[in-house]
Amino acid sequence: MELADKIEDAIYLAEQRPAEDKGTPACIVCLSDPELLRLGVNAKLRCSEAENPDEPRLKTLLVQLMHARAEWNRRHPKLPLRDSF
């Protein structure tokens, strides 16, 4: 599977999860570091472009961003990139 397809699948699966889900989605855990970084940056960009703060999709994106950040920090606790997305 190509990198873009894998990332789009991860985004789609993360958007389908309810915002109350506290566990890290399996699709995020199995991404490579570059894919995870790209997913986090994509989620951050989409969150910043949201027009309505009450939009349900924004809540899903925020949860996705939180999961991506948590997974990145778990993998690389001492890298300076940890706060970049």
N, C-alpha and C positions, 0 to 999 in steps of 0.2 A: 504494500500500500504506500502511495506517495505521501510525502510529508504534509502537503496541503490537505489531502484527504483525511489523514489521521487527525490533524488539528481541527478541521471542520466537524469531524465525527465527535471529537471531545467537546467542542463548543455546543453542538446539538444536544449531546447527552447531558451536559451540565445544565443547559437551559431547560431541560425537561424535568429536572429534579425540583422538588418543592424547596422554598427558601428556608424551611425549618430543619432541613437535613443537616446534621452536625458532622457526619462522617465524610472523610475525603473520598470522592468518587473514584472508583477503580480505574476509570479511563485517564484520570490525571496522574495516578501513581505509575502507570506503565508508560508514560511519555518519556522520551529522552530529554536531556537537559535543554538542548536548543528548542525542542518542541514546547516544553513547559514554559520557557522564557517567552517564546512567541505567543503562546496562549495567554499568559499573564499580561503582556503588553497589549494584546488585542482586547482583552476584557477591560483593562484600564482605559483604553481609548474609547471603547463603546460606552463606558460609564460616563466619561467626561462629555460625550456628545449627547447624552440623554437630555431631552427637553423638559420632561415632566418627572419630578422626583417621586411621584406616587405611582409611576408606571410599574406594573408587575414584572415586566422584563428587566427593569433596572435592578430590582431586588435579586432576581436570579443572577444577573451579571455580577452584582456585588458579592454574592455567595461564591460564584465561580472564581472571582478575583481573590477572595479570602482563601479558598482552597489552594489555588495556584501559589499564592504567597507562602502559605503554611508548608506546602510540599517543597518549595524551593528552599525555605529556611531549614527544613528538616534535612535536606540533602547537603546544603552548603551554609552551615551556621556562621562561618567566619568570613565569607566573601563580601566585599563591598557592594556587590550587585543585589544583595538581599533586600535592599530598600528601593530599588530602582523601578519596580512596577507594583 
